[in-house]
Amino acid sequence: MSESYKEEIRDLTLFANMDEANYRALMRGAYVQNFPPRIDLIHENEPPDFLHVVLSGSVDLFSAWNGRETSMATVRPVSTFILAASVRNLPYLMSARTLEKSRIALIPSQDVRAVFSEDSAFAQAIVAELAQCYRAVVKNTKDLKLRTSLERLANYLLRQQDRTGSLEFDLTMEKRRLASFLGMTPENLSRAFKGLEPYGVKVAQNHIVITDLEDLTRYAKPNPLIDDYSA
């Protein structure tokens, strides 16, 4: 792995405070690989051979059961997946595929576990990241269980508006994936978009325009205990 990649990974909170010798040991067996779009990287129920770090591009985390598939999350640079499986040495609970041309660093999971036992700063960072992931799962579960499909879509659009800082933005995923992520069918998502038109939402393909932010906010009732994924 080149020094520039090592420095990029080192800047992640997970690795930032590690002892330098331990970090070098962790990176000794790591390597970087380029993947084209729509390539499966891991499959659920496989052993966690590597901790993956997305350096460029984007990765879809998804799961399948009984002929059905759902999108769980999108991973963008620079961030890791799936940390819990690597630390526990347990099978992946999700699969992952590239959404576009992506550059991925692969760190052997056995090295992650070995350094976890030796480096207290690394161990503390892992605990903090896993705690953050747990809170995100709880918030996502609350979103799915406490809100109607229309309310989930409204709050998703408000989060995107807050992220972009604009009342006009493009969806970051195709509508079929968005429907899956929000726990809907594509047909239900289409109806939900129409249902939000009276609250100031206009849709043209993947382009969103919010014409009445106050009205949409009043309807959606965003709650930081559900919608703030930063804390």
VENVEN-V242318 format. One record per pair of residues at least 4 apart in sequence whose ideal C-beta (glycine too) atoms are under 8 Angstrom apart, sorted by the first residue. I is the first residue (numbers start at 1). J is the second residue. D is the distance in Angstrom with one decimal. If there is no record, write none. Layout:
i = {I:I}
j = {J:J}
d = {D:D}
//
This chain:
i = {1:1:1:1:1:1:1:2:2:3:4:5:5:5:5:6:6:7:8:8:9:9:9:9:9:9:10:10:10:11:11:11:12:12:12:12:12:13:13:13:14:14:14:14:14:14:15:15:15:15:16:17:17:17:17:18:18:18:18:18:18:18:18:19:19:19:20:21:22:22:22:22:22:23:24:25:25:25:26:26:26:26:26:26:27:28:29:29:29:30:30:30:30:30:31:31:32:32:32:32:32:33:33:33:34:34:34:34:35:35:35:35:35:35:35:35:36:36:37:37:37:37:37:38:38:38:39:39:40:40:40:41:41:41:41:41:41:42:42:42:42:42:42:42:43:43:44:44:44:44:44:44:44:45:45:46:46:47:47:48:48:48:48:48:48:48:48:49:49:50:50:50:50:50:51:51:51:51:51:51:51:51:51:52:52:52:52:52:52:52:52:52:53:53:53:53:53:53:53:54:54:54:54:54:54:54:54:54:54:54:54:55:55:55:55:55:55:56:56:56:56:57:57:57:57:57:57:57:57:58:58:58:58:58:58:58:58:59:59:59:59:59:59:59:59:59:60:60:60:60:60:60:60:60:60:61:61:61:61:61:61:61:61:61:61:62:62:62:62:62:62:62:62:62:63:63:63:63:63:63:64:64:64:64:69:70:70:70:71:71:71:71:72:72:73:74:74:74:75:75:75:75:80:81:82:82:82:82:82:83:83:83:83:83:84:84:84:84:85:85:85:85:85:85:86:86:86:87:87:87:87:87:89:89:98:98:99:107:107:108:109:110:111:112:113:114:115:115:116:116:116:117:119:120:121:122:123:124:125:126:127:128:129:130:131:132:133:134:135:135:136:136:137:138:139:139:139:139:139:139:140:141:142:142:142:143:143:143:143:143:144:144:146:147:147:147:148:149:149:149:149:149:149:149:150:150:150:150:151:151:151:151:152:152:152:152:153:153:153:153:153:153:153:154:154:154:154:154:154:154:155:155:155:155:155:156:156:156:157:157:157:157:157:157:158:158:158:158:158:158:159:159:159:159:160:160:160:160:160:161:161:161:161:161:161:164:167:167:167:167:168:168:168:168:169:169:170:170:170:171:171:171:171:171:173:173:173:174:174:175:175:175:175:175:176:176:177:178:178:179:179:179:179:179:180:182:184:184:184:185:186:187:188:189:190:191:192:193:193:193:196:196:196:196:197:197:199:199:199:199:200:200:200:200:200:200:201:201:201:201:201:202:202:202:202:203:203:203:204:210:212:213:214:215:216:217:217:222:222:223:224:224}
j = {5:6:27:30:31:32:105:6:32:7:8:9:32:55:105:10:27:11:55:78:15:27:53:55:78:105:15:16:23:15:16:78:16:53:78:79:80:125:128:129:80:83:122:125:126:129:23:26:122:125:125:121:122:124:125:22:23:26:115:119:121:122:125:23:119:121:24:25:26:115:118:119:122:27:28:111:114:115:30:107:111:112:115:122:107:111:107:108:111:105:106:107:108:111:105:106:55:103:104:105:106:103:104:106:101:102:103:104:39:41:57:98:101:102:103:104:98:101:98:99:100:101:102:97:98:99:97:98:95:96:97:52:59:96:97:98:104:46:48:52:82:92:95:96:92:95:63:64:91:92:93:94:95:91:92:91:92:89:91:82:85:86:89:90:91:92:109:108:109:86:106:107:108:109:80:82:83:86:106:107:108:109:112:59:80:81:82:96:104:105:106:107:78:79:80:104:105:106:107:58:59:75:76:77:78:79:80:81:102:103:104:77:78:102:103:104:105:77:101:102:103:77:98:99:100:101:102:103:104:74:75:76:77:98:99:100:102:74:75:81:96:97:98:99:102:104:71:73:74:75:96:97:98:99:177:71:72:73:74:75:81:82:94:95:96:69:70:71:72:94:95:96:97:180:69:70:72:93:94:95:68:69:70:95:180:180:181:183:173:177:180:181:94:181:181:99:172:173:79:80:81:96:129:96:86:92:93:94:96:87:126:129:130:133:88:90:130:133:89:90:91:92:93:109:109:112:113:112:113:116:126:130:109:113:102:104:173:111:112:112:113:114:115:116:117:118:119:122:122:123:126:123:123:124:125:126:127:128:129:130:131:132:133:134:135:136:137:138:139:231:140:229:141:142:143:225:226:227:228:229:144:145:146:225:226:147:152:155:226:227:152:183:226:151:152:155:152:153:182:183:184:188:189:192:154:192:195:196:155:219:220:221:156:182:183:184:157:182:184:189:192:193:196:158:196:199:201:216:219:220:159:220:222:226:227:160:178:182:161:196:201:208:210:216:162:216:217:220:222:227:163:222:227:229:164:169:171:172:208:165:166:167:169:210:213:169:209:210:211:213:207:208:209:210:207:208:206:207:208:175:178:206:207:208:177:178:181:178:206:179:186:189:190:206:180:186:181:182:189:184:185:186:188:189:184:189:188:189:192:189:190:191:192:193:194:195:196:197:201:203:200:201:216:219:201:202:212:215:216:219:210:211:212:213:215:216:208:209:210:211:216:208:209:210:211:207:208:209:209:216:216:217:218:219:220:221:222:226:227:227:228:231}
d = {5.0:5.8:6.0:5.3:5.7:5.5:6.9:7.1:7.4:6.3:6.5:6.4:5.3:6.6:6.3:6.1:5.4:6.8:6.2:6.1:6.0:7.5:5.6:7.7:7.2:6.0:5.3:6.7:6.5:7.8:6.5:7.2:6.6:7.3:6.0:7.3:7.1:6.1:7.6:7.2:6.3:7.7:7.6:4.9:6.8:5.7:6.2:7.6:7.1:7.2:7.4:4.0:7.6:7.9:6.5:5.2:4.4:7.4:7.6:5.4:5.6:4.8:7.8:6.8:5.5:7.0:6.4:6.5:6.3:5.1:6.0:4.3:6.6:6.3:6.6:7.1:7.9:6.3:7.1:6.4:5.4:6.9:4.9:8.0:7.3:7.4:7.5:4.6:5.6:5.9:6.3:4.4:7.0:7.8:7.3:5.9:6.8:6.2:7.1:5.0:7.6:7.5:5.8:6.6:7.1:7.4:5.4:7.9:4.7:6.9:7.6:4.8:7.2:5.1:7.8:6.2:7.0:5.9:5.6:6.5:5.0:6.0:7.9:6.2:6.5:7.7:6.3:5.0:6.6:7.3:4.9:6.6:6.7:4.5:6.3:6.7:6.8:5.9:8.0:7.4:7.5:5.4:6.1:4.9:6.9:4.9:5.9:7.5:7.1:5.1:5.9:5.5:4.9:4.7:6.7:6.2:5.4:7.7:6.3:7.1:3.9:4.8:6.5:7.0:7.2:5.9:4.9:7.0:5.9:7.4:4.1:6.1:6.1:5.9:6.0:8.0:6.4:4.3:7.6:4.5:7.9:5.7:5.2:7.7:6.5:5.4:7.5:7.2:5.5:7.2:6.0:7.8:6.8:7.3:5.1:6.8:4.0:7.8:6.8:7.1:5.5:5.1:6.5:5.2:6.6:5.7:7.6:7.2:6.5:7.8:6.1:5.7:6.0:7.9:4.4:6.7:5.8:5.5:7.9:6.1:4.3:7.3:6.1:7.1:4.9:5.6:2.7:6.3:7.9:5.8:6.7:5.1:7.9:7.4:4.5:5.8:6.6:7.1:4.4:6.7:5.3:6.9:5.8:6.6:6.3:7.6:5.9:7.9:5.9:8.0:6.8:5.4:7.7:5.2:7.0:7.4:4.5:4.6:7.3:6.4:6.3:7.4:4.7:7.3:5.3:6.0:6.4:5.0:5.8:6.5:5.5:7.5:7.1:7.8:7.2:5.9:5.9:7.2:5.2:6.6:6.6:4.3:7.7:7.2:7.1:4.8:7.7:7.6:7.7:4.9:4.3:4.6:5.5:7.6:7.8:7.1:7.2:6.5:5.6:8.0:5.0:7.6:7.7:6.3:7.0:5.8:7.4:6.3:7.5:6.2:6.7:6.0:6.4:7.3:6.0:7.8:6.0:7.0:7.7:5.6:6.8:5.0:7.0:7.7:4.0:5.0:7.3:6.7:6.5:6.5:6.1:7.4:6.8:6.6:4.4:8.0:7.8:6.4:6.1:7.2:6.5:6.3:6.2:6.2:7.0:6.8:5.3:5.7:6.2:5.3:6.2:7.8:6.4:6.2:6.4:6.4:6.5:6.4:6.3:6.2:6.2:6.5:6.5:6.4:6.6:6.5:6.5:6.6:6.4:7.5:6.3:5.4:6.3:6.4:6.4:7.1:5.2:7.3:7.8:6.5:6.5:6.0:5.3:7.5:5.0:5.8:5.8:7.1:5.4:7.7:7.2:5.1:7.4:3.8:4.9:7.1:7.1:6.5:6.9:7.2:5.1:5.6:7.8:5.3:6.3:5.1:5.0:6.7:6.3:7.8:6.2:7.6:6.2:4.9:7.0:7.8:6.4:6.1:7.8:7.0:4.5:7.1:6.5:6.6:5.9:7.0:7.8:6.1:5.9:3.8:6.5:4.8:5.5:7.4:5.6:6.6:7.7:6.3:6.3:7.5:6.5:6.3:6.9:7.2:6.4:6.6:6.5:5.6:5.5:7.4:6.3:7.9:5.9:8.0:6.2:5.8:7.5:7.4:7.3:7.9:7.0:6.5:6.8:5.9:7.1:4.4:6.6:4.6:7.5:6.4:7.1:6.9:5.0:7.6:7.7:5.7:5.2:5.5:7.2:7.0:6.2:4.5:7.9:6.5:4.3:5.2:7.1:7.0:7.4:6.2:6.4:6.0:7.7:7.1:6.7:5.3:6.2:6.2:6.4:4.5:6.1:4.7:6.8:3.9:7.7:7.0:4.0:4.9:6.8:7.1:6.5:6.7:6.1:6.6:6.8:6.1:6.6:7.5:6.9:4.9:7.9:3.9:7.2:7.9:6.0:7.1:6.6:5.0:4.7:4.8:5.7:4.3:2.8:7.0:5.0:5.2:6.9:7.6:6.0:7.6:6.4:7.3:4.3:7.8:6.2:7.3:6.0:7.9:7.7:6.0:6.2:6.1:6.4:6.6:6.0:7.8:6.6:7.6:4.8:6.0:4.0:7.4}
//
